[in-house]
Amino acid sequence: MSQKKILARLAESGVLYHSKGWMPGTAGNLSIKDEKDPNVFWVSGSGLDKNKLTRKDFLPVEIESGKVLEGWKGREGLKPSAETSIHRAVYKAFPEMGCSLHVHTPESNLIEIGVSKENPIEDLPLLPLEIIKAFGIWDENPNVSVPVLYNYPKVQDISDHLEQHLIQAKPRVPFCVIEKHGITVWGKDLIQANRHLEAADFILKVRAMSK
């Protein structure tokens, strides 16, 4: 599949997530690896209404430098989302991953477990639900947890802690929560990342209902 078609499908996903209430206003951002260059990913631009997202709303960013690919000529005024560094953290920790989705589901915004600047990451145990199999975890009564990060004012601080944690802890579940902010999921491609997002949303919905 061509890069244009891949970005068109990612844009369609953004429109869908907006309709679900996961990307209200201009919130959230989506990214996917370049088909030809694994050191480059395409990320949605800053300040865009996701209900109108198109393939032309994505920019190519180098994973190592975090800069827009030199020589790229896109729409004037388009710039990477402020949370591009979160996607970089995922791709740097897991080079085999090809897609990252950052959205603001209501239930993820309700999570508050007391992380702080002094204690920026805590693991939140997940209920042993059947849907966890969507993550490739087939344990009977799985004992798994998701990392919850402190919502630093500077996104780069969140990204730095996330990258370090993903590299060191290698969590089994393919998503993380930023307290009172949203969730980021990842997968080998858009299909898998979307599956992980739907499963994560379901798990957090059940958690909210059970409290």
C-alpha positions in Angstrom: 0.0 0.0 0.0 1.3 3.5 -0.9 2.2 6.0 1.8 -0.7 8.2 0.6 -3.2 5.5 1.1 -1.8 4.6 4.6 -2.1 8.3 5.6 -5.6 8.5 4.3 -6.6 5.5 6.4 -4.9 7.1 9.4 -6.8 10.3 8.8 -10.1 8.3 8.6 -9.3 6.8 12.0 -8.9 10.3 13.4 -12.3 11.2 12.1 -13.7 8.1 13.7 -12.0 8.7 17.0 -13.4 12.3 17.0 -16.9 10.9 16.5 -16.4 8.6 19.5 -15.4 11.6 21.7 -11.8 10.5 21.9 -10.3 13.5 20.1 -12.5 16.5 21.0 -11.7 19.9 19.7 -8.1 19.7 18.4 -7.0 17.2 21.1 -4.9 14.1 20.3 -2.6 13.1 17.6 -1.8 10.1 15.4 1.4 8.7 13.8 2.6 5.9 11.6 6.1 4.9 10.4 7.2 5.7 6.9 6.8 2.7 4.5 10.4 3.1 3.1 12.4 4.7 5.9 12.0 3.2 9.4 13.8 6.2 10.9 10.9 8.5 9.9 7.3 8.6 11.1 4.4 10.7 9.9 2.5 12.6 12.7 -0.7 14.7 12.6 -0.1 18.5 12.6 -0.8 20.8 15.5 -4.1 22.5 16.2 -6.2 20.5 13.7 -9.9 19.5 14.0 -9.8 15.8 13.8 -13.3 15.5 12.3 -11.7 17.1 9.1 -8.4 15.3 9.1 -6.9 14.3 5.7 -3.7 12.7 4.6 -2.3 16.1 3.8 -2.4 17.0 7.6 0.6 14.7 8.4 4.3 15.7 8.5 7.4 13.4 8.3 9.5 13.5 11.4 12.9 11.9 12.0 12.9 9.6 15.1 16.4 10.4 16.3 16.4 14.2 15.9 12.6 14.9 16.3 12.8 17.4 13.5 10.7 17.5 10.3 12.4 15.6 7.5 14.7 18.0 5.7 13.5 18.9 2.2 9.9 18.0 2.9 7.4 20.5 1.4 3.9 20.4 2.8 1.1 22.8 3.4 2.3 26.2 4.6 2.0 26.7 8.4 1.6 23.0 9.2 3.8 22.0 12.1 4.1 18.8 14.2 1.9 18.4 17.3 3.3 19.3 20.6 3.0 15.7 21.6 5.2 14.4 18.8 7.9 13.6 21.4 5.5 11.0 22.9 5.3 9.1 19.6 9.1 9.4 19.4 9.5 7.8 22.8 7.4 4.8 21.7 9.3 4.3 18.5 12.7 4.7 20.2 11.8 2.2 22.9 10.1 -0.3 20.5 11.7 0.0 17.0 9.4 -2.9 15.8 6.3 -0.8 16.4 4.9 1.0 13.3 1.9 3.0 14.6 1.1 5.1 17.7 -2.2 6.7 18.7 -2.6 9.3 21.3 -6.2 10.1 22.3 -8.2 11.5 25.2 -10.9 9.0 26.2 -13.1 10.1 29.1 -12.2 7.1 31.2 -8.5 7.7 30.9 -9.0 11.3 32.0 -10.6 10.1 35.2 -7.6 8.1 36.3 -5.9 9.6 39.2 -3.5 7.5 41.3 -1.3 10.1 42.9 1.7 10.2 40.7 3.8 13.4 41.1 7.0 15.1 40.0 8.8 13.2 42.7 7.1 9.9 41.8 6.3 10.3 38.1 5.3 6.7 37.2 3.2 4.1 38.9 1.8 0.8 37.6 -2.0 0.5 37.7 -3.2 -3.1 37.9 -5.8 -4.0 35.3 -8.8 -6.2 35.9 -8.2 -9.7 34.5 -10.7 -9.3 31.7 -11.1 -11.6 28.7 -10.4 -8.6 26.3 -6.7 -8.6 27.5 -6.2 -11.3 24.9 -6.3 -8.5 22.3 -2.8 -7.7 23.5 -1.6 -11.2 22.8 -1.7 -12.1 26.6 -3.2 -15.5 27.0 -2.6 -16.1 30.7 -5.5 -17.5 32.8 -6.5 -14.6 35.1 -3.7 -12.4 33.8 -1.8 -10.3 36.3 -0.9 -7.2 34.3 -0.7 -3.5 34.8 -0.4 -0.3 32.8 2.1 2.5 33.5 0.5 5.8 34.6 2.6 8.9 34.2 2.5 12.3 35.8 1.1 15.0 33.5 4.1 17.4 33.4 3.4 20.9 31.9 6.2 20.3 29.4 5.4 17.3 27.1 9.1 16.6 26.7 9.3 15.7 30.4 6.5 13.2 30.0 8.2 11.7 26.9 11.6 11.4 28.6 10.1 9.5 31.6 8.0 7.4 29.2 10.9 6.4 27.0 13.1 5.4 30.0 10.3 3.4 31.5 9.4 1.5 28.3 13.0 0.6 27.7 13.6 -0.6 31.3 10.3 -2.1 32.3 9.1 -3.3 28.9 5.4 -3.4 30.0 3.3 -6.3 28.6 0.4 -4.1 27.7 0.8 -1.9 24.6 -0.5 1.3 26.1 0.2 3.9 28.8 -1.9 6.5 30.6 -1.0 10.1 31.3 -2.9 11.0 34.4 -5.8 13.4 33.8 -4.8 13.6 30.2 -5.3 10.6 28.0 -3.8 7.3 26.7 -1.2 6.4 24.1 -1.3 3.0 22.4 1.0 1.3 19.9 1.1 -1.5 17.5 3.0 -3.0 14.5 0.6 -1.2 12.1 -2.6 0.8 12.2 -4.8 -2.3 12.3 -3.1 -3.7 15.5 -2.8 -0.3 17.1 -6.5 0.3 16.6 -7.3 -3.1 18.1 -5.2 -2.2 21.1 -6.9 1.1 21.4 -10.4 -0.4 21.4 -9.3 -3.0 24.0 -7.7 -0.4 26.2 -10.8 1.8 26.1 -13.0 -1.1 27.0 -10.8 -2.1 30.0 -10.8 1.5 31.3 -14.5 1.7 30.8 -15.1 -1.4 32.9 -12.7 -0.1 35.5 -14.6 3.1 35.8 -18.0 1.3 36.1 -16.6 -1.0 38.8 -15.5 1.7 41.1 
